[in-house]
Amino acid sequence: MLTGLLRWGLLFLGLCLLVACSDNSGGAAPEQVALLFVGHGEPEAFEDGNWPITHDDGSPFGPHAEELGVPAMYQYTEWAAAYEEIATAMSYIFTDLNGNGVLHEVEISPAGDVPPFFTWEAFHSSVYDHYQAVGNYSPHNASIREHIDNLNIQVDGVKIDTYLAFLDAVPRIPDVIWQIDQLDKYQKIVVVPLLLASSTHTQEVENFIHEVAHLTSGMSVTVSEPFFEIPYMKMRLKNAVVGMANRLRASIPEDVDDEDIGVLLASHGTPYVPPYPEFGWQPGDIFSNLILTEDIFHREIEQSFPWKTVTGRMNYSTPSIEDSLDELDDAGISHVMVVPSAFPTAALHTMWDVANASVGHAVVPPAHPTGTLQSMADMSDDGVVVHERPSGMMVYYSAQGFADMEPGRSEFQAGLSFVGKIGVLEVLEGVSYTGGSSVLDEEPGDDSCLPGEICVTLTAEETTGSELRLMLYETEAGQWPQDFRSLPTPSWVVTEYPAVPENFPIRIRIPLAENLFAISSNPLAGARLGLAVATGVSSIMVVEPTDARGFSASTLVYQPGVAMDYGSVSLSVPEGDVCELNPYHPTCLTGPLFWQDHFLGEEDFVPGAVYMDVADIDGDGTDDLVTVGEPHFEDSELPLTVLKLGVYYLNDDLTVREMEIIDAWSETDPAFYSPWGVRVIDHGGQPMILVGTNIPGLAPLEDGFGNVFSYRMVEGAWERSVVRENSDPYNENYNAMIVVTCDIDNDGDEDLALSGAFGTSSLGSWMENTGDPVAPWTPHLKPMPAGTDPFIRGTLAYKCTDLDGDDYPEIIYNGMFDIPDTDPPRYRGEIWLGLNPGPVDSADSWQKVVIDDDNWASADMWFHDFDGDSYPDLIANQIFSSTVTRYTHPGADITQPWQSDIIISGLTSPSDMWLDDMDGDGFMDVVSADHTAHRGLWHMNP
C-alpha cells in the first residue's frame, strides 16, 4: 500500500512520542527501513548523456522521442529523455502551432505543435555548447550525494539504510528499488523526492513507484510531499536562500543604501498550470503547482529583506530573468543580487541558464575543477561575479546553490533529516500526522464524502447555541490550529448552518457549490484550509470567548470538485474564567491608561448602537449622543422593530438627563430600514441629523434602498425628510452608507458627500447644503465614467479633507469590485482619491487618483501628518489582511504615487480606528477595535 507522507506532523512532540512507541524489547531484531532520496540529477559530463541506458533489472531505458526524429542510437539516452520532456513543454507553450485543432501534439510542426527550430540536432548541439562553457562538468550529482551521505537519521529500534536515486541521471528509481528488492531485508520503504512543489517531477516519481510495484509488493511504501508542502522544510529552505542573499550583500560596498539594492529570486519556471479550471487547465492536461507555490515562497522570503525583491524565471514562464533585471534597472536600483531560489546545488541551470541571463556568460562555482574559463575571470575569491550593465547597474551573482555554502548547507541537511525521520516514523506507525498529502490505493472509509462536498464528523459533550457554523481559514500547516483558537474572521464560511443535534456524533456533508461565502479576496483554488466548527456564534464577525468550538486535526488544499473530508472534530466549550479566555475583556484590564466604561441609560435603548455622533442637539451647551443601531449583525433573527434612531441628552458630568427615540422601523412606516451611518451638521443655524441606510445585497439586511434621511426639530417635534431616494436601487444608487460631511464648496457650511453603487459607481457626487429648510439640498450627481470596470460594485465615500491646500476638500473612497468568474464569488478593492475641482464642478471635473489598487475592505481611514512635512498622510486598515497601512502624502502634487507602508500587522479583525496621542508624548498613536477578538488596542507611535 502506497501512502502519502505528512506535512510536518506533531513536530518534535510527535517525534518523541512515536520514537518511544517503537518497541524493540525482548531482543527482537530491529525493523529495517530503506530511506530513498530522489534528486533531480543531470549527466556529469556531456558524453554521459549520450550513453544508452539499461536498468539494473535488464530492461531498456526507452525508447524516447521516436516521433520527434531522434536517431535510434540515441533513443535510450538521458539526452533523448530530456529532449522529449522539453519538447512536451514546447507543445504547451505553443498549444496548437499547426492549427489543426488538436492541442499539445508532441511532434515537430507541421505534424505537431513543437516549433520547427526545436529539432533534436539543435537541442543536442546547444546542450554540448553549454557543457563546454562550464568545462564539461556538472557538480550537481556529487553535491547531492555528499548531502545525503552526511545525513545521520536514527530512530530507536529501527535500522535505516539510506539510498539515492535520480530522475535524470543514473541510478534511477527503478534501479535502486531493484537493488533494494534483491537484498530481501526491508519491510518498508520511504521515498523522499528532493523537489520543491507538486509538479511533473513529483508525478514522475509516483509513476516510477507504480511501475516497480511488483518489486515492492511485500513492503509498505511511503512517498513524502514536496518541500513547499512541509512547513519545517520550507522554513529551512527560506533560511538558506536568505543566508545566500546576505552573503552576496557582503560583496556590495557597505555604503550602498538598502533602497538602492534589489534582489532577483531566480527560479526554473514551467509552462504548466495548476490543475484548476480558473488557471486554464483542462482534464487530461499536464499540470504543475510550481509557479503557484513558488510565488508564495518568494513573498515569504521578501518579508525577510529590506531590499526591493522581484522574481525572474529561467524557462517557459514569465517574468524572465532578463525582464526582471530590466524592471529593477528602470526602477533606478543601482546594485542587484541574483539569488537562485530553486537550486540547492550548483548545476547547469546555475552555471549557464541563470548565469547567462544575469551576467551574459557562464559562471562556475569557486571549487569547480576548471580554473581557466572566462567564467572565472571576473570572479572574487568567494565565487561572486560582478557584472556592470550599460546603465551602470551592478549585478552580483554566484553559481553556487543555496545549500553549497553556510548557513544554507546546514539548513538544507537539517530539513532533509527531519523529512526523512518523519517519513520513517510514519511508515512504522501507519499514520499520517497531518493528512495533507494524497493517499494512493487508499481503502474507502465507512463514511463517504463525495467529490465537491465538505465533510466532517462532529462529537461533543457540551455546546452553545442552536446552529453549527463551519468556517474555513487559509493557513500554513504549521500555524494550524494554534493561531486560530480565538476564531478570527474566517477566509470562507459555509453558508448552510446545520442544527445542533440532540445527540452526537453527527456526520455532516455539505456540497460546497453555492454554499460558500468568500470573505478573503484570495483565490480559493490551491488554498490550504483549516476547518473550525463553532456553535453559539451569532455571526461570522462576532465570536464570544465561551462559544463552543473545535478544529480539524489537519489542513486540506482545496481543489474544485474534490472531496474535502476533515475526518473527526471534537467540539468543546473553552474552560476557564473570562479573563483566561480573553485577557482583553474590559473586566480584566487595569492601569492608568485603561478607560473606565460607563453605561448610558438602558442597555437596549438603541440595540446594536455602533454608529454614533456627538452634537449639542437641545442647545444647552453640552454635547449629546446621537446613535443608530443595526443589531442584526449579531442576531439575524431579531425583528425589524429593533431598528431605531435615538439621542441621549447629557448633563455636564456626562450623565444622562433623558433619552428620546427619534425614528424606528414599523409595519406602518418601514422607511427606517437597516441604518448604517449617522452624522449631525448645522443646517441654517439648527442641528440636522443625517442617517444613511444600507444598499441592496449587503448583509445583514439585504433589501435596502440606500436612501438618505434628515431629521430636524420643527415646532417641538422631529420631522423626517428624504435627502436622497433611490427608487431603482440596483441601477441608480447614490447613498450615504457612511455619512461623510464637509464643506465641499467652501461656502462655510457642511455638505454631504455621496457614495455610489451599481450603475452609478462614480466619485464626486454630493449634496449641497443650502441652509434653506424649504429646499434644503441641491444635488450634484455624477454619472459613472465610461470605461469603468463593469464588475464594480460601488464607490464608498470614507473621509473628506483638504489634501492640496486649496481649501476645497478631497473625498477618499473605497472602490469595491466583484472578481468575475469566481466560485465562490470573490471581491477586490481599491482606495481612490477624488480631487475636488474647486468652483468648477461638472460631470467630468473630479479626477480619480488611485492610492492603492489592492485594498479589499478598508474599514476606516484617517489623516495626520506623520512625517512632519506639513502634508497629511493617510492611515487605513484592512479587515481581511488584519493590517494598518500608512500612505505617505506625495507633496505638492497629490496625483503622484502615495507610498504605502504596513505599520501594524497581526490583528484579528480590525474595524473602527482612531488617531490620538494616547501616551502624551506628542506623537499621534493608532487606536483600533479588534472586534472579533473582543478587544481594543492602541499602538504606540515609535
Secondary structure, DSSP 8 states (H G I E B T S, - for coil): -EEE--SSTTHHHHHHHHHHH---GGG---EEEEEEEEE----SSGGGGGS--B-TTS-B-----GGGT--GGGTTSHHHHHHHHHHHHHHHHHSSTT-SS-----SBTTTSSB-TT--HHHHHHHHHHHHHHTTS---HHHHHHHHHHT----BTTEEEEEEEEESSSSSBHHHHHHHHHHHT--SEEEEEE--SSSSHHHHHHHHHHHHTTTTSTTSEEEE---GGGSHHHHHHHHHHHHHHHHHHHTTS-TTS-GGGEEEEEEE---S---SSGGGT--TTS----HHHHHHHHHHHHHTT-SSEEEEEESSSSSSBHHHHHHHHHHTT--EEEEEESS-SS--HIIIIIHHHHHHSS----TT-S--SSGGGTTB-TTS-EEEE-TTS-EEEE--S-TTSSTTHHHHHHHHHHHHHHHHHHHHHHT--SS--S--TT----SS---TTEEEEEEEES---SSBEEEEEEE--GGGTTGGGTT----SEEES---B--SSS-EEEEEE-TT-EEE-S-S-STT-EEEEEEEES-SBTTB--TTSEEEEEEEEEE--TTS-EEEEEEEEB---S-HHHH-TTSGGG--STTS------S-TTSSTTEEEEEEE-SSSSSS-EEEEEE-GGGT-TTS-GGG-EEEEEEE-TTS-EEEEEEEEE--SS-TT--SEEEEEEEEETTEEEEEEEE--TT-SS-------EEEEEEETTEEEEEEEE--SSTTTSEEEEEEEEEE-TTSSSS-EEEEEEEGGG--SS-EEEE---SSS-EEEE-----TT--TTEEEEEEEEEE-SSSSSS-EEEEEEEEEETT-SS-EEEEEEEEEE--TT---TT--EEEEEES-------EEEE-SSSSSS-EEEEEETTTTEEEEEE--SS-TTS--EEEEEE---S-EEEEEEE-TTSSSS-EEEEEEGGGTEEEEE---
